Amino acid sequence: MPTGTTLTRQWAEHLLALQPQQHAAVMSAARAGLVDYLACALGGAHDPGLHIVESVYPGTATGTATVLGRGYATDAGRAALLNGYSGHALDYDDVQRSVRGHPSTVLLPALLALAEIRGASAERLLGAYAVGVQAMASLGLATGPAHYEAGYHNTATLGAIAAAAACGWLIDLPAAPLTVAIGIAVTQASGLRAQFGSQVKPLHAGLAAQAGLNSALLAEAGLTGATEALDGEGGFFALTSHGAATPLELLAPVDVWQIVQPGLVFKRYASCAATHHAADAALALHAAGQIHAPAIETLRVIFPPGLTAPLAKTLPTDRSAGRFSVEYVVAHALVHGHLDFAAFGSGPIDPSTAELMKRVQVDIDPSAPAIGTSPLARFSVLQVTQIQGAPQALRVDAPRPGVPAEKFAAALGRAPRARVLLEQIQTMHSADDLQSLLAALALPPTRDENAE
């Protein structure tokens, strides 16, 4: 690093030099991530918590930034907040291993709002999104596992910073103001895992999206601030990484883009990603026809160290809270044979599932690599003992992924217009293309109109 040049400035220059449009695989991955995010945001556009946030943050009466699935536009900051909330409301949105969190539900709300008000092209938006994933993943690697394990919510903390960087790239902010923008976002970066399972968790995503967008706009307007907010004494890494940070990860050459490898993990179920291995195991055992839920004596779920960190420590009483309970996920799968939207909707848990949840034991395999040091070493083992018959066990190392196009069609009610919009996303390049897409996505889903 040149003498007198801060790490934050070096990172800003590093990010501004990236050219994602030159890589077809990167742009293809960005389109897939956009489809998945839009599916989740449209699905969460009528979440009760979103209505509360909408009422408390009234914003301007008119604006040019689309609120997805709500039928109106507003100012950019409010749109980023609301679209960030809706994208994370169902906990159905993508995750990324290096981030150890959810990148798209922070990055895309900020970028879509900014692209819309500035008339940016769809190609520029997708490129900025890829840069944002790169920034957020690099932050995750540089910050290290201790940040998340201490109780921070990476989606919120790393997301605000990465969103500022991505927004700066979108509007081609010079390195000096982008350095300031990153610092403004760093000073707003917050979010605790203590909020998991509550309506505040998706608020984290919305606030981070809004903070990232506003940080870039404030720096562009000339607001000055610290030129080193990440490194050194009193910086983000020193304060939140507990001595485990490797700051120079930020400047590593981009040999493989993080949006491609390890890539975005698209969820199959609207629940915490830590439950998905066990969910697949439970559904597979149910489908095999050898499990009779009333006859189950004990259920044991075995995790590697660290994978249980985001999960609830007490049994839920409501289906929506079951998103963070592996006990609920496994029990519901074995009783009902599915984990569709109804499994995680509002309302009480049915008696059969509630009873079976009490028999689930969660254990850690201390001999397995911890996911903090080996993020890809994730697995779950489900062991089932019944009153009669041989015990059953199944290990899942890689859960089945969700399919963004299918999720998008489902969010739109499987209407024929889903096919049109999917094609539009795959082929859009210009600013007019993006504006047309957002105008269509402002409309609420039509679940009973033109249904197939």
Long-range contacts (C-beta under 8 A, 24 or more apart in sequence): 1-251, 6-179, 6-227, 6-228, 6-231, 7-228, 7-230, 7-231, 7-232, 7-247, 7-248, 7-250, 7-251, 8-179, 8-182, 8-183, 8-227, 8-228, 8-229, 8-230, 8-231, 9-175, 9-176, 9-179, 9-227, 9-228, 10-250, 10-251, 11-138, 11-165, 11-182, 11-230, 11-250, 11-251, 12-165, 12-168, 12-175, 12-178, 12-179, 12-182, 13-175, 14-250, 14-251, 15-131, 15-134, 15-135, 15-165, 15-168, 15-169, 15-178, 16-168, 16-169, 16-172, 16-173, 16-174, 16-175, 16-178, 18-131, 18-134, 18-169, 18-254, 19-127, 20-126, 20-127, 20-130, 20-131, 20-257, 21-123, 21-126, 21-127, 23-257, 23-260, 25-257, 25-260, 26-130, 26-257, 26-259, 26-260, 27-123, 27-126, 27-127, 27-130, 29-130, 29-257, 29-259, 29-260, 29-263, 29-264, 30-126, 30-127, 30-129, 30-130, 30-259, 31-126, 31-425, 31-426, 32-264, 32-266, 32-404, 33-94, 33-104, 33-108, 33-129, 33-133, 33-259, 33-264, 33-404, 34-104, 34-108, 34-126, 34-129, 34-425, 35-404, 35-405, 35-407, 35-408, 35-422, 35-425, 36-93, 36-94, 36-104, 36-264, 36-266, 36-402, 36-404, 36-407, 36-408, 37-87, 37-93, 37-94, 37-104, 37-105, 37-108, 38-68, 38-408, 38-411, 38-425, 38-441, 39-92, 39-404, 39-407, 39-408, 39-410, 39-411, 40-86, 40-87, 40-88, 40-90, 40-92, 40-93, 40-105, 40-407, 40-411, 41-68, 41-69, 41-83, 41-86, 41-87, 41-105, 41-109, 42-68, 42-69, 42-86, 42-408, 42-411, 42-412, 42-441, 42-445, 43-89, 43-90, 43-92, 43-270, 43-341, 43-407, 43-410, 43-411, 44-85, 44-86, 44-87, 44-88, 44-89, 44-90, 44-92, 44-202, 45-69, 45-70, 45-86, 45-444, 45-445, 46-444, 47-85, 47-86, 47-89, 47-90, 47-202, 48-199, 48-346, 49-85, 49-89, 49-199, 49-202, 49-203, 50-82, 50-85, 50-86, 50-89, 50-202, 52-199, 53-81, 53-82, 53-85, 53-203, 53-206, 54-82, 57-81, 57-82, 64-116, 64-117, 65-112, 65-113, 65-116, 65-117, 66-112, 66-113, 66-116, 66-438, 66-439, 66-441, 66-442, 67-442, 68-441, 68-442, 69-441, 69-442, 69-443, 69-444, 69-445, 70-442, 70-444, 71-442, 71-443, 71-444, 72-442, 73-442, 76-113, 76-114, 76-116, 76-117, 76-213, 76-217, 77-113, 77-210, 77-213, 77-214, 78-210, 79-109, 79-112, 79-113, 79-116, 80-109, 80-110, 80-112, 80-113, 80-206, 80-209, 80-210, 80-212, 80-213, 81-109, 81-206, 81-207, 81-209, 81-210, 82-109, 82-206, 83-108, 83-109, 83-112, 83-113, 83-206, 83-209, 84-109, 84-110, 84-202, 84-205, 84-206, 84-207, 84-208, 84-209, 84-210, 85-202, 85-203, 85-205, 85-206, 86-202, 87-202, 87-205, 88-155, 88-201, 88-202, 88-204, 88-205, 88-206, 89-202, 90-270, 90-323, 90-344, 91-201, 91-202, 91-267, 91-270, 91-271, 91-272, 91-323, 91-324, 92-267, 92-269, 92-270, 92-402, 92-407, 93-267, 94-264, 94-265, 94-266, 94-267, 95-264, 95-265, 95-267, 95-273, 96-133, 96-136, 96-137, 96-140, 96-258, 96-262, 96-263, 96-264, 96-265, 97-262, 97-265, 97-375, 97-376, 98-137, 98-138, 98-140, 98-141, 98-258, 98-262, 98-375, 99-133, 99-136, 99-137, 99-139, 99-140, 99-154, 99-155, 99-158, 100-140, 100-145, 100-148, 100-154, 100-375, 101-136, 101-140, 101-148, 101-153, 101-154, 101-155, 101-158, 101-159, 102-155, 102-159, 102-205, 103-132, 103-133, 103-136, 103-137, 103-155, 103-159, 103-162, 103-264, 104-129, 104-133, 104-264, 105-155, 105-202, 105-205, 105-209, 106-136, 106-155, 106-156, 106-159, 106-160, 106-162, 106-163, 106-205, 106-208, 106-209, 106-212, 107-132, 107-133, 107-136, 107-159, 107-162, 107-163, 107-166, 107-209, 107-212, 109-205, 109-206, 109-209, 110-163, 110-166, 110-167, 110-209, 110-210, 110-212, 110-213, 111-163, 111-166, 111-167, 111-170, 112-438, 113-213, 114-167, 114-170, 114-171, 114-213, 114-216, 114-217, 115-170, 115-434, 116-434, 116-435, 116-438, 118-170, 118-171, 119-431, 119-435, 120-170, 120-171, 120-431, 120-434, 121-429, 121-430, 121-431, 121-433, 121-434, 122-428, 122-429, 122-430, 122-431, 122-433, 122-434, 122-437, 123-429, 123-430, 124-170, 125-170, 125-434, 127-169, 128-166, 128-167, 128-169, 128-170, 129-166, 129-259, 130-257, 130-259, 131-165, 131-166, 131-169, 132-162, 132-163, 132-165, 132-166, 132-169, 133-162, 133-257, 133-258, 133-259, 133-264, 134-254, 134-257, 134-258, 134-259, 135-161, 135-162, 135-165, 135-166, 136-161, 136-162, 137-258, 138-249, 138-250, 138-252, 138-258, 139-250, 141-246, 141-249, 141-252, 142-237, 142-245, 142-246, 142-247, 142-248, 142-249, 142-250, 143-236, 143-237, 143-240, 143-241, 143-244, 143-245, 144-241, 144-244, 144-245, 144-246, 145-244, 145-306, 145-370, 145-372, 145-373, 146-241, 146-242, 146-243, 146-244, 146-372, 147-240, 147-241, 147-242, 147-244, 148-193, 148-309, 148-372, 149-306, 149-309, 149-372, 150-240, 150-242, 151-192, 151-193, 151-194, 152-191, 152-192, 152-193, 152-240, 153-191, 153-192, 153-193, 153-195, 153-196, 153-201, 153-204, 155-191, 155-204, 155-205, 155-208, 156-189, 156-190, 156-191, 156-204, 156-205, 156-207, 156-208, 157-189, 157-190, 157-191, 157-208, 157-240, 158-189, 159-204, 159-205, 159-208, 159-209, 159-212, 160-185, 160-186, 160-188, 160-189, 160-190, 160-207, 160-208, 160-209, 160-211, 160-212, 160-215, 161-185, 161-186, 161-189, 161-212, 161-236, 162-212, 163-208, 163-209, 163-211, 163-212, 163-213, 163-215, 164-211, 164-212, 164-213, 164-215, 164-216, 165-212, 166-212, 167-212, 167-213, 167-215, 167-216, 167-217, 168-216, 168-219, 171-216, 171-220, 173-216, 173-219, 173-220, 177-219, 177-220, 177-222, 178-216, 178-219, 179-227, 180-219, 180-223, 180-224, 180-225, 180-226, 180-227, 181-215, 181-216, 181-218, 181-219, 181-220, 182-215, 182-229, 182-230, 183-225, 183-226, 183-227, 183-228, 183-229, 184-214, 184-215, 184-218, 184-219, 184-223, 184-225, 185-211, 185-212, 185-215, 186-229, 186-230, 186-235, 186-236, 187-225, 187-229, 188-215, 189-236, 193-309, 193-310, 196-272, 196-310, 196-312, 196-324, 197-312, 197-316, 197-321, 197-323, 197-324, 262-375, 262-376, 265-401, 266-401, 266-402, 266-403, 266-404, 266-407, 267-401, 267-402, 268-399, 268-400, 268-401, 268-402, 269-329, 269-339, 269-343, 269-344, 269-402, 270-323, 270-341, 270-343, 270-344, 271-322, 271-323, 271-324, 271-329, 271-339, 271-344, 272-310, 272-311, 272-323, 272-324, 274-303, 274-307, 274-308, 274-309, 274-310, 274-311, 274-326, 275-311, 275-323, 275-324, 275-325, 275-326, 275-329, 276-399, 277-378, 277-379, 277-380, 277-396, 277-397, 277-398, 277-399, 278-326, 278-329, 278-330, 278-380, 278-382, 278-396, 279-329, 279-330, 279-333, 279-339, 279-399, 280-396, 280-399, 280-400, 281-330, 281-380, 281-381, 281-382, 281-394, 281-395, 281-396, 282-329, 282-330, 282-333, 282-334, 282-382, 283-333, 283-337, 283-338, 283-339, 284-394, 284-396, 285-334, 285-382, 285-384, 285-392, 285-394, 286-333, 286-334, 286-337, 287-337, 290-389, 290-392, 291-334, 291-384, 291-386, 291-392, 292-386, 293-334, 293-335, 293-352, 293-356, 294-352, 295-386, 295-387, 295-388, 295-389, 296-334, 296-356, 296-359, 296-384, 296-385, 296-386, 296-387, 297-359, 297-385, 297-386, 297-387, 298-359, 298-361, 298-383, 298-384, 298-385, 299-330, 299-331, 299-334, 299-356, 299-359, 299-360, 299-361, 299-382, 299-383, 299-384, 299-385, 300-360, 300-361, 300-362, 300-363, 300-381, 300-382, 300-383, 301-326, 301-327, 301-330, 301-360, 301-361, 301-362, 301-363, 301-380, 301-381, 301-382, 301-383, 302-363, 302-364, 302-365, 302-380, 302-381, 302-382, 302-383, 303-362, 303-363, 303-364, 303-365, 303-379, 303-380, 304-364, 304-365, 304-368, 304-369, 304-370, 304-371, 304-377, 304-378, 304-379, 305-364, 305-365, 305-366, 305-368, 305-369, 305-370, 305-371, 305-372, 306-370, 306-371, 306-372, 307-371, 307-378, 307-380, 308-362, 308-364, 311-362, 315-357, 315-358, 316-349, 317-348, 317-349, 317-354, 318-346, 318-347, 318-348, 318-349, 319-343, 319-344, 319-345, 319-346, 319-347, 319-348, 319-349, 320-344, 320-345, 320-346, 322-349, 325-357, 326-360, 326-362, 326-380, 327-357, 327-360, 327-362, 328-353, 328-357, 330-360, 330-382, 331-356, 331-357, 331-360, 334-384, 411-445, 412-445, 412-446, 413-445, 413-446, 413-447, 413-448, 413-449, 413-451, 414-451, 414-452, 415-445, 415-446, 415-447, 415-449, 415-450, 415-451, 415-452, 416-450, 416-452, 417-446, 417-450
